[in-house]
Amino acid sequence: MNKSRVGSEYIPLVEGDMLKARFVLDFAKLAWFTVSLPFFAFIFCIVWSIIYDFEHSTSTHCKVYNFLPSVSAAIGHYRPQRDVWKIAIAIQAVIRILVLVMYRRYYKEHIYKWAQNICKIAMGVYVIENISLVTLSFWTSDENYSFHKFSFITFLITSFIHMQIGYFIMRNCRNITKESSETTSLKWKRRSMMLNVFSIILACYFFYRHNKYCEPLVYSMFALSEYGVVLSNMGFHSTAAWDFANSRLMISGTGFRII
């Protein structure tokens, strides 16, 4: 009889289950794949905008020279960038439901009872963050500026809150001994949080300065700060690969199981 590991628990896995499984995938690989979709789509959108839509994507009301497009311009104003980004976000949004299921089970099994309400807040914020990411991607500033702006602000706030709560839970509320992979996860969670806060502060500063003084290159510095916000968010979510390094997804004709 084989055994599969979930957190610190071992669940019997019958040979018949493995034989019936059409596909068994390490959850860590799925987590990396989920993050890689928006990451490579994001890189593509920026590079393509610079190469083929440079003048329009970097122009602002100030009419001064800039060399980088903002996030909104890169992912939502032009094709094929807009389509590539939407496809990547749609696919990863579906897969993130599995990640949510994993964290829900992990919190229930390995987090102190006094912290369960904190876990519920973390999961609720996680859901709102992902919904707002989908809405800001599918309703661009060109199509519906007010809704796009609301979704973007909601994403920034919920992303920041989720990082803080998620890190607090995994650092202070676990009733099990940390493994090496979980220690690595905590380290990168902390680094992602620090980059996120630093990037948000810089983005606010450069955005104010751009609108106040209309200096050359300042909007590009704002765009670069935006990239830091986006990439730090992706970095934080990638830590799920270490949190669930020993879990697997088994897909059969009757559905799927996380083992």
Wavefront OBJ file of the C-alpha trace (Angstrom):
o trace
v 0.000 0.000 0.000
v 1.338 3.444 -0.971
v 0.997 6.492 1.213
v 0.595 10.089 0.167
v 1.409 13.007 2.395
v -0.872 15.923 3.232
v 0.851 18.407 5.507
v 2.106 16.282 8.376
v -0.534 13.564 7.934
v -0.303 10.398 5.859
v -3.341 9.084 4.042
v -3.469 5.543 2.636
v -3.490 5.498 -1.132
v -4.737 2.264 -2.553
v -3.023 0.777 -5.571
v -6.384 0.678 -7.341
v -6.682 4.426 -7.057
v -3.329 4.897 -8.742
v -4.249 2.482 -11.508
v -7.538 4.258 -12.157
v -5.837 7.668 -12.226
v -5.390 9.039 -15.718
v -3.004 11.730 -14.568
v -1.029 12.426 -11.395
v 0.711 15.785 -11.057
v 2.892 17.232 -8.315
v 1.029 20.190 -6.876
v 4.255 22.192 -6.763
v 4.519 21.941 -10.567
v 0.913 23.077 -10.886
v 1.614 26.059 -8.617
v 4.638 27.071 -10.698
v 2.624 26.683 -13.900
v -0.171 28.851 -12.487
v 2.226 31.697 -11.709
v 4.190 31.291 -14.947
v 1.090 31.998 -17.062
v 0.625 35.648 -15.988
v 4.395 36.098 -15.604
v 5.270 35.244 -19.211
v 2.126 36.981 -20.482
v 3.174 40.102 -18.587
v 6.706 40.020 -20.018
v 5.298 39.467 -23.502
v 2.899 42.408 -23.200
v 5.626 44.807 -22.085
v 8.181 43.726 -24.702
v 5.617 43.684 -27.526
v 4.328 47.137 -26.543
v 7.844 48.563 -26.534
v 8.732 47.022 -29.904
v 5.497 47.592 -31.830
v 3.490 50.243 -29.942
v 6.256 52.281 -28.341
v 5.059 55.793 -29.178
v 1.444 55.291 -28.150
v 2.052 53.057 -25.135
v 4.584 55.445 -23.557
v 2.828 58.726 -24.331
v 1.126 60.760 -21.588
v -0.714 64.075 -21.293
v 2.657 65.704 -20.468
v 4.063 65.015 -23.927
v 7.523 64.261 -22.504
v 9.844 61.355 -23.291
v 9.292 58.012 -21.547
v 10.628 54.579 -22.369
v 8.287 52.187 -20.520
v 4.521 51.636 -20.831
v 2.341 51.511 -17.741
v 0.792 48.190 -16.740
v -2.641 49.274 -17.970
v -1.243 50.351 -21.344
v 0.802 47.177 -21.792
v -1.943 44.674 -20.941
v -5.117 46.434 -22.000
v -4.737 48.928 -24.819
v -3.420 46.958 -27.776
v -3.616 43.624 -29.550
v -2.316 40.938 -29.378
v -1.163 41.955 -25.863
v -4.693 42.310 -24.530
v -5.763 38.887 -25.785
v -2.655 37.118 -24.491
v -3.109 38.665 -21.032
v -6.817 37.808 -20.843
v -6.222 34.180 -21.802
v -3.441 33.800 -19.203
v -5.540 35.388 -16.445
v -8.614 33.299 -17.283
v -6.669 30.017 -17.129
v -4.791 30.839 -13.926
v -8.005 32.039 -12.236
v -9.543 28.595 -12.678
v -6.458 26.797 -11.370
v -6.257 29.106 -8.357
v -9.524 27.593 -7.144
v -7.502 24.423 -6.427
v -4.902 26.487 -4.570
v -7.691 27.984 -2.469
v -8.949 24.481 -1.670
v -5.433 23.480 -0.626
v -5.021 26.435 1.721
v -8.490 25.945 3.173
v -7.654 22.355 4.056
v -4.199 23.273 5.326
v -5.562 26.023 7.559
v -8.214 23.698 8.946
v -5.731 20.925 9.779
v -2.575 22.758 10.819
v -3.519 26.196 12.156
v -4.390 26.849 15.804
v -8.111 27.076 16.558
v -7.770 30.628 17.869
v -6.518 31.698 14.430
v -9.288 30.075 12.352
v -11.199 33.349 11.969
v -8.003 34.962 10.691
v -7.749 32.141 8.158
v -11.300 32.835 6.977
v -10.373 36.483 6.426
v -7.278 35.404 4.476
v -9.344 33.150 2.212
v -12.031 35.806 1.700
v -9.444 38.414 0.736
v -7.768 35.857 -1.552
v -11.054 35.345 -3.414
v -11.675 39.099 -3.795
v -8.100 39.640 -4.961
v -8.463 37.076 -7.731
v -11.892 38.322 -8.807
v -10.587 41.887 -9.036
v -7.600 40.677 -11.084
v -9.999 39.075 -13.564
v -12.262 42.126 -13.769
v -9.418 44.643 -14.231
v -8.034 42.404 -16.993
v -11.310 41.912 -18.858
v -12.657 45.445 -18.417
v -9.747 47.606 -19.524
v -9.409 51.352 -18.951
v -10.322 51.930 -22.606
v -13.577 49.992 -22.258
v -14.716 51.053 -18.784
v -12.289 53.363 -17.012
v -14.243 53.709 -13.744
v -14.740 49.965 -13.289
v -11.143 49.220 -14.297
v -9.865 51.782 -11.795
v -12.074 50.367 -9.029
v -10.911 46.817 -9.811
v -7.256 47.870 -9.885
v -7.477 49.644 -6.523
v -9.348 46.668 -5.040
v -6.654 44.340 -6.344
v -3.862 46.445 -4.826
v -5.549 46.652 -1.413
v -6.630 43.003 -1.174
v -3.281 41.783 -2.507
v -1.463 43.776 0.171
v -3.802 42.555 2.939
v -3.578 38.934 1.788
v 0.212 39.028 1.843
v 0.295 40.402 5.378
v -2.289 37.970 6.776
v -0.954 34.967 4.861
v 2.569 35.576 6.117
v 1.356 36.088 9.697
v -0.606 32.817 9.651
v 2.208 30.715 8.236
v 4.796 32.260 10.560
v 2.917 32.405 13.867
v -0.155 30.181 13.841
v 0.952 26.686 12.791
v 0.700 23.775 15.193
v 3.306 21.708 13.326
v 7.072 21.919 12.948
v 8.215 23.794 9.860
v 9.894 21.759 7.124
v 12.733 23.072 4.989
v 10.381 23.779 2.068
v 8.055 25.746 4.355
v 10.992 27.713 5.736
v 11.941 28.601 2.158
v 8.329 29.609 1.535
v 8.344 31.965 4.520
v 11.591 33.558 3.355
v 10.195 34.325 -0.098
v 6.869 35.456 1.314
v 8.729 38.026 3.397
v 10.848 39.177 0.453
v 7.786 39.487 -1.790
v 5.987 41.522 0.879
v 8.923 43.904 1.274
v 9.217 44.386 -2.496
v 5.464 44.959 -2.728
v 5.425 47.676 -0.055
v 8.527 49.362 -1.499
v 7.079 49.301 -5.033
v 3.716 50.745 -3.927
v 5.457 53.635 -2.139
v 7.622 54.370 -5.182
v 4.633 54.128 -7.546
v 2.668 56.657 -5.469
v 5.663 59.006 -5.349
v 6.409 58.880 -9.080
v 2.719 59.156 -10.014
v 2.401 62.313 -7.898
v 5.602 63.754 -9.294
v 4.593 62.959 -12.874
v 1.246 64.735 -12.538
v 2.718 67.646 -10.575
v 5.809 68.454 -12.618
v 5.520 66.575 -15.941
v 9.214 65.668 -15.985
v 10.738 63.356 -18.634
v 11.225 59.701 -17.600
v 9.247 60.040 -14.356
v 6.257 58.172 -15.800
v 8.635 55.388 -16.810
v 9.801 55.206 -13.191
v 6.144 54.941 -12.180
v 5.678 52.132 -14.694
v 8.764 50.336 -13.368
v 7.347 50.612 -9.840
v 4.078 49.127 -11.100
v 6.041 46.194 -12.494
v 7.477 45.664 -9.015
v 3.963 45.549 -7.543
v 2.814 42.985 -10.094
v 5.929 40.793 -9.879
v 5.969 40.822 -6.071
v 2.371 39.609 -6.101
v 3.321 36.777 -8.431
v 6.317 35.989 -6.221
v 4.121 35.713 -3.143
v 1.669 33.374 -4.855
v 4.508 31.221 -6.170
v 5.319 30.223 -2.570
v 2.374 27.810 -2.723
v 4.819 25.525 -4.547
v 6.838 25.223 -1.323
v 3.829 25.185 0.994
v 2.464 22.111 -0.799
v 5.699 20.570 -2.029
v 4.573 17.061 -1.019
v 1.014 17.169 -2.375
v -0.245 15.743 -5.645
v -3.273 16.205 -7.885
v -4.797 12.948 -9.106
v -7.203 13.177 -12.054
v -9.385 10.243 -13.069
v -12.552 9.643 -15.043
v -14.661 10.443 -11.993
v -13.017 13.778 -11.176
v -9.947 14.870 -9.243
v -8.473 14.369 -5.799
v -5.757 16.254 -3.959
v -3.582 13.710 -2.169
l 1 2 3 4 5 6 7 8 9 10 11 12 13 14 15 16 17 18 19 20 21 22 23 24 25 26 27 28 29 30 31 32 33 34 35 36 37 38 39 40 41 42 43 44 45 46 47 48 49 50 51 52 53 54 55 56 57 58 59 60 61 62 63 64 65 66 67 68 69 70 71 72 73 74 75 76 77 78 79 80 81 82 83 84 85 86 87 88 89 90 91 92 93 94 95 96 97 98 99 100 101 102 103 104 105 106 107 108 109 110 111 112 113 114 115 116 117 118 119 120 121 122 123 124 125 126 127 128 129 130 131 132 133 134 135 136 137 138 139 140 141 142 143 144 145 146 147 148 149 150 151 152 153 154 155 156 157 158 159 160 161 162 163 164 165 166 167 168 169 170 171 172 173 174 175 176 177 178 179 180 181 182 183 184 185 186 187 188 189 190 191 192 193 194 195 196 197 198 199 200 201 202 203 204 205 206 207 208 209 210 211 212 213 214 215 216 217 218 219 220 221 222 223 224 225 226 227 228 229 230 231 232 233 234 235 236 237 238 239 240 241 242 243 244 245 246 247 248 249 250 251 252 253 254 255 256 257 258 259
